[in-house]
Amino acid sequence: MKKNKIALQILSFSLIALSIIACDDDFVSLESDVINGGVATNFDIDSRKYDVIAYTKALAPVQTNSLGLTTLGIYDDAYGRVTASFVTQLTPSTYSPSFGDEAKVDSVVVTLPYFSTATGTDDDGNITYSLDSVISKTEDYSNIRLRIFENNYFIRDFDPTGDFNEGQAYYSNKTASTSETIPVTALEGTEFSFVEYDDPTGSNMTVVDNIIDINNKGYNLKDVNELDDNGDKTLLATQPPGIRVMLEPTFWEDKILAKEGDAVLSNLNNFTEYFRGLYFKAEAVNDDGSFLILNTGSTNNANVTIYYSKLTASTTDDPELRDNSTYVLNFGTNKINFLENDYTLPIADGSSENGDSRIYLKGGEGAIAGIKLFDGFNEEAGMSNFDKFRNDFVNLENDKYSSSKRLVNEANLVFYVDRDQLDLLNQDPENEPNRLYLYDVDNKTPLIDYYLDVTNTSLPSYSKISHLGALQRVDEEPTNKGVKYKLRLTEHINNLLIRDSTNVELGLAVSLNVNIEDPSVSISQNKVQTDDDLDLTVPVSSILSPRGTILYGNNTSESEEDKRVYLEIFYTEPN
């Protein structure tokens, strides 16, 4: 249940907050025996706020293959509704299989694991879990209706119109390019019938009328052919929470077992041409649902398992004796997410020149923001605002850094949440994005502060917390309304001053998991399908997140001046 998850988050956050509380203040002056209040008479510590240009970039369809993770389900927020579905290739666990004499399928199980954490055991000895990847707008998880089809669309590895070995991009609106649409009729081939299974224990195998009962319970896989002394089925394995559905077996007997010895089961290329995968389509239940981030990259749990039996390989003449076996089809690396947006709050491009009064951020096929520091011309100084900034802080020779006039101690970019508008749109505070990601637009990389921030890299919710500060909420309660984000970019500013770095435009996006953005871990930026800006990309962790928020920009009214985005630099200067 969400309450368990919230309790764990509060505990984790409290412990982590104690370790970084000094970093969370606007500025902290640390005294020492070398420089302290009594001897540092030749230095002044001060701060200054700078104007920032911030504007909304509404996104066209975004590339949704090569994401690493998969999304499925229904999400509602201030912007409207997003419905996520996906198609995936399948990969046999073995090729050229020998199924045995008179093999027949007993059952077929499709498994889609959630991301979960084991938390202990209940009174019956069952493992208990908290879910890390189910987003719901209610206290309990809302169910979804799931339909599974045979996919008849061939998913290419390479783009036939691109450069040599250039991978094929597929997009959130069911297209491969502006001129190639993926036909729905190809995606929705043979629809599979579910074997209705109503488990009174409420495990994740409970499926009636294609409705998936979403919960945090694991599943005990039992052996129907091996009973204990009480006549109960014996436990084979325990699997973590996820979607598990049983399919009618006839299709699989004809599609797989009947092809023993055929070339279509001999290698991956033949198989993917023969059986092009599965299409998972989510639908709302009673106009409600949950949004799932699925661990489909797990080779142990994300698969289609065919349970079959064959004649016993023995000298017995009893035709009733059969051996049980399995054949596993794992989810392939080629997976494409499709996002259907039904927005009640339209998103439009903002003004890159003047900035916007409001910044609209939305994950998926939503919106990101452009951020310009020290933009424009300073009439009084007769130079650009960037040159004026540099001249205030450093001495230059031939337009190169020579020495420092002021030492930058800390620099923060601060955004305030438009609380009035979110409240008017009934935004659930729990669904406000907890993390934003700030990055270099030109080079499609994190800022230097990202790499230098080593805080809690194994916990995505609290990783890079010094650089990419989490949403600050009312009374610091994790379920309360959001107030502001503070993003630290001290080393980026020092790079501009001391190392003569280019003053590039920055990007801002919601983030599902800031760890994903590390280029050494995975592909961190995906394409946006546009005709006018072919180089535009968006962070992968933003594509994976359905969440959205509204922030105050720079072009606000005078009455909202105290909420305007700003860059604040704390510095030390000789007096």
N, C-alpha and C positions, 0 to 999 in steps of 0.2 A: 504494500500500500504506500501511497505517497507520504503518509505521515512518518513511516519508518525511514524513508529516504531523506526527508527533511531533517529528522532528528540526527541522522548520521552527518548530514552536511553541516548542521549547526555545530556539532562536536568538532568536526574536522576544521571548520572555519575558525572556531574559537582558538584551537591550538595553533593554527598557522598564523592567525592574526597577532597572537602574542609575540611571535618570532619576528614579525615585520612591522610592528606598530610604529617604530621609528621612521620607517620608509613611507608611512601612510600620512604623516603630517605634511602640511603645506611646505614647511621648511623647519629644519632642526639645526641649531648651532651647537656643535660639539666642542667643548673646551678641552684643552690639554695643557701640559706643562710648557709646551713650546709657544702656543698661541692661546691665550685666554683673556677673559674680560679685564684682567689687571695689567697685562703687558702688551696686548694688541692695540696700542694707541695709534699705530700708523696705518690701520686698515679700517675701512667701513664696509659693513655688510648691508646690502640693499636689494631691492627687487624692482622690476619694471614689467608692466603688462603691454603686450603688443597686439595690434589688430591682426585678424586672420580672415582670409577669404575661404568660405566653405559653401559648397553647392552640391545639389543632388544630381546623381547620374542614374537615370532610370535605365534598367537593363532590358535589352532584347533577349531572346532565348539564349540560354547558357549551355555550354558543353557539359553533359552529364554522364559520359562514360569515363573510365579511368578515375573514378572517385575514391576507390578503395572500400568505401562503405556503401550501403544501400538504404534508401528510405521508402516507406510504404505507409499509406494511411491518410487521415484527414486532420487538418489543422485549421483552427479558426482564431483570428485575432482582430486587432483594430483595422487591419487592411482588408479583411474578408477571409475567404476560404482558399486553401491550397489542398489539392488531392494528389498524392504521389503514388505512382505505380512503377513497375520496372519489368524489363525483359532480360533474360540471362541465357547464355549458352550453357550446355552441360558437358562435363568431361568424364568419360568412363574411368573407373578406378583401375581396370585392367583391360587389355585388348585381346582380341581373338579368344574369348572365354569359352570354356567347355562347361555347359550347364548340366550335363549328365543325361541319363536315359529318362524319357517321359517327364521332363521337367515341366512344372506348372507353377504359376504365380499364386501365392497364398494371400499376400497383401502388399501394398505399396504405401510408403510413408514419406511425406515431404516435411523437411525440418528447416525452419528459419530461426536461428537463435537470436535472442536479444543480447545486449550487453548487460551483464549482471555481475553482482558481487555476492559471494556466499557470506552470510552473517551469523550463522550458528545452526542449531537444530531445534525442532519443536518437540512437544511432549511425546510424539510418536517416533522420534528419531529421524524424521525427515529433515533434510537440509533446507534451511530458509535462505531467501535471497532478497536483495534490494535491486531494483532495476535502474540502470543508468541511461536508458535510451528510449523511454516511452514518455511522450509528451501528451498530456490530456488536460482539458480545461475544467475537469471536475475533480473532486477529492478522490474518487475511485477511477480506475481506468475505464474509458468508454470502449465498447466493442466496435469492430468493423466487420463488414461483409467482404469476403475474399472470393474472387473467381480466378481460376487458373486455366490457361489455354495452351495448346500446342502452338508455338511460334513458327510461322512459315517464312519469316523475313530473314534473309541471310545477313548476318552481322559481319562486316568486313574488318580485317585487321588494318589494312592500308588504304589510303585515299588514292584512287586511280587518277585523279586530276591534280594531285599535289606533287611535291618534290619526291625524289627517290627515298623510299622507306618512311615517308611521312605517314604517321598514324591517322586513321580515319576518326574524325570527330563526329559525335552524335549529340543532338541537342534536346533540351527539355520539352520542346513543342512537337516531338515526333518527326524530326527532320534530320537529314545528313548534311544539308546545305540549304541555301535559300531556294534552290531549284529541285531538290529531291526530298519528297515527303515519304515517310514510312507509312504505308497503307494500314489502316485499322483492320481491314479484312485479312491482311497478312499476319498481323499480330494475334488476332482473335481467330485462330484455327479451331481445331477440335477442342471443345470445352470439356474438362474433366469433371466427372461426378464425384462428390465426396461421399465417403461411407459415413453416414451419420452415427455419431458415437456420443452418447450422453453419460459421462462418467460422474457418478454421484459424489466422488471425492473432489471434483472440481479441478482436476489436473488439466494440463494444456492440450490434452487430446479431445476435450469436449468441443464438438462441432455439431450444430443443428442448424439446418437451413443456411449453410455456408457462413454462419456467424461465428467469428473467432472470439472466444472468451479470453480477453487479455488479462493476465494476472501474473503475480510474481512467484508462482509455484513451479517447482521442478517437476520432472517426470520420471517415474520408476519404470524402466523397461523390464518386462517379466517374460519368463519362458513358459509358453503355454503347454509345452510337452514335458516339463519337469515340475512335479509337484512336491511340496514338502510333506512332513508327517501329518499336517492338518488338512492336506488336500488343497492348499493354496499354491498358486503359481510362484516359482522361485524368482528371486531378483537377479537379473542379468547385469544391469548397469543403471546408474542414475545420471540423468541429463539435466542441464540447467534450463531456466525458463526460455520459452520461445514459442513460435507457432508450429504446431504439428498436426497435419491432417492426413487422413487415410483416403486414398483414391481407389476407385473401382479398378480391378486388376486386368480386365480384358485387353485394354489398349496396350498395356505394357507386355503382356504375353505375346501379342502379335508384333509389336514394335521392336522388342529386344530379344526375348528368348527364342522366338521363331527364326531369328537371324543368325543363330549359331553357325559358324563356318563361313558366313557371308563377309565380303570385303568391307561392308559398312561398319563392322565392329573391329576392323583390323588396325586402324590408326585414327588419330584425332582429325585429320583433314577429311577423311571419308565420313567419319561420324558426324562432324558438324555440318557437312553438306546434306547428310541423310536426315538427321534429327537436329533442327535448328534452335532448339531450346524451349523455354517456358516463358509465358507472359503472365505476370501477377497483377491483377487489377483490383484496386481497393474501392469500396463503396461505403457510403455512410449508412448507419443504422439509426432509424428514428431521427434523421437529420443531425447526427452526432458521430463522433469517432475519435480515435487517438492517432497520433503520428509516431511511427516507429523508425528508429535507426537500427538496422539489422546487421548482424555480424556474418554476412554472407561470404566473407573471405575465410571463414573457419573450415578447414578441410576435414576436421573431425566431426563437426555437427551440422554444417550447412550442406544438405544434399537431398537426393531422392534415393531411398533405399528400397530395393525390390526384394522382398522375402519370398523365396520359392522352395519347392521340395522336389526331390528326384528319387528314383528307385534306389534302394539301398545297394551299395556295392559290396555284396556278400554272396555266399553260396546258397543262401536260403531261397526257397521257391515261393515264399509268402509274398504275393504282390502288394500286400497292404503295408509292408515295411518300407518307409521312405526316410531319406536324410533331408535335413533342413540346411539351407544355405542363403547367402545374400549376394546381391550385385548392386554396387553403389555408383551412382552418377553424381559427381560433385558439381557445384556451381562453377562455371568457367570464369576466366578473367574478364571476358567480354560481357559486361553488364551495362545497361543503359537505364537511367531513371527518367521518367516522364512526369512533368509537373503541370497540372491543370489549374490555372489561376482564375478565381472568380472574385475579383477585387471590388469592394464597395467603396474603397478609398483609392481613387486613381493616383498613379505616380507619374509626374512629369519631370522632364529635364529642367534643372535650374540654370542660373546665370553664372557661367565660369568667370565672367569679368567682374561682376559686382558682388557675387555671393547671394545667398538666400536668407530669408527670415527664418525658415525652418529647414532642417535637414531630415529627409525621409530615408531611413535605412530598413531594408527588408531582405531577408535571406532568400535563397533559391533564385528564381527568375524575378527578382525584385528590384533593389536599388542599393547602390553604394554612394560614397561621397568623395568629392575631390577637395583637397586641402592645400591652400597656398600660403606659405609663410613669407613675410617681408615682401609682399607683392606691391607693385605700383611705384610712383615717383614722389619724392619728397621735395616739394617746391621750395620750401624755406632753405633746405640744405643744398639744393641744386644738384641732387643726385638721386639714384634709385633708393628705395627704402632698404633694400638689401645692402647696398654699399654704405648707407648711413649706419646701419646696424654694425657692420664690420668695423667701420671707422670708430665707432663708440667703444669697441671692445679690444681691438688689436691695432698694432702698428704694422703698416704695410710697406714693402719695398718692391717696386715693379709689380704691384698688385698681388704680391705674395706675402704670406704671413712672415713677420719679422720678430715681433714680441707682443706680449699681452699688456693691455691697459687694465682690463678687468678679468677676473677669473670666474668662469661660470661654475657655480656650485650645483645648481639644479635647474631643470627646465621642464615645465608641465603644460600640456595642452588640455584645457578643461572645457567639457561640453555639459550643458544642463539639459535635463529631460523636460520636454513640454508636457508637464503634468496635466494642465487643463485640457489639452486636446486628447490625451490618452484616456483621461477619466470620462470625457464626453463620449468617447468611442467604446467605453466599457472594457478597456484592456485589463486583463487579469495580471496583476503585478508579478505573479509567479512565472508568467510567460514573457516578461520583458527579458531581452537578452542580457545575460550576466556579464558577457565579455564582448569587447570590440577589438578589432585587429587593425593596427596602423602599419602602413607599408609604403615602400618606394614604388610609385606607379611606373616610372620609366624603366627601371631594372627588374620589376616584378619580384622584389625580394623584401624580406623584413628589414627594419632599420638596424643599425649597429647595436642599439640598446637591447634588441631582442636576443642577440647572440651573447651579450654580456650578462644578461639576467639569468641566473642559475637557480632561481627559486622553484622548488617543488616540481621538477620536470617530469616526475612520474605520475603526478596527479593533474590531469588536464584542467580541472576546475580552478586550480590554484597555481598552475604553471605561469611563469613570466608575469607574476602578479605585481612586481615592482615597476616594470615597464608598462604593461597593459593592465592597469588597475581595474578591478572588478567594479560593477555598478554599485555605487554608494546608495544605500536605501535609508528610509526614515527609521530613526532609532537603531540603525545597523542590524535590523532584523531581516533574515534572508527571505521572508515572505512578504515584506512590506513594499510599498511603492518606491520606485527608483527616483533618485534626486539628480545625480551627476556621475560622469565618468572623468577620471583624471589619468591621463596617459603621459608617462615620463619619457622624455626624449633628450636627456642631457647630453649624451655622447653624440647624438646626431647634430645638435647645435654646436658642440665643440669641433666636430668634423668640419662644419661650415666655416668656422673661424680659424682653426689652427691648421687643418689639413687641406684647406682650399677645396673642399668638396663642392659639387654642383648643388645649387638650391633647387632640387627636383620637387615636382608636385607630389604630394602624399595622397594615399588612398585610405579610406576608412570604411570598414564593413563589419557586420555582425559576424560572430564566430561561434561555431559549434564546439571547436576544440583547437585552441591556439597552437598545440603541439604539431598539428597537421601541417602548419605553415613552414616548418623547417625544411628547406630544400634538400638537406642531406637525408631526410626521412622519406619524402615522397614528392611527387609532382604537386606543387603548391598553388599553381594558377591554371585555370582553364579558360578557353576561348569564349568570347561573346559573339553571337552571330549578327554582325552588322556589315553594311555595305560601305559606310563612310569612315569607319575607324577599324581597320582590319587587325590592328595590333592591340585592341582592347581585351583585357582579361579580367578575371575575377577570382579572388581567393577560394580555394576548394572548401575550406571550412565554412565559408559563407553560403556556398551552394547547398551544402548539406543541412544548414540550419533553416527552419521555417520561420524563425522568430523575426520580429520587427519592432522598431521604436521610432519616436519622433523627437528630434533634438532642436534646440534653438541654434540658429546660424549666426552670421555676423550682421546681416542686414535687417536687424530688428527695429522696432519702434523705440522712441526714447523711454517710454514707460517700462519697456522690457530690457533696458540697458544692463541691468544687473544679472540677466540671464544670458547675455551675449557670449559666444565662444571667444576665448582668448588664449594667448600664449603668455605664460608668466615665467620670467627668468630671474633667479636669485644669483647674486654675484658678489664677489669681494673686490674692493677697489682701494688702492693706496690713497690716503687723504692728503 
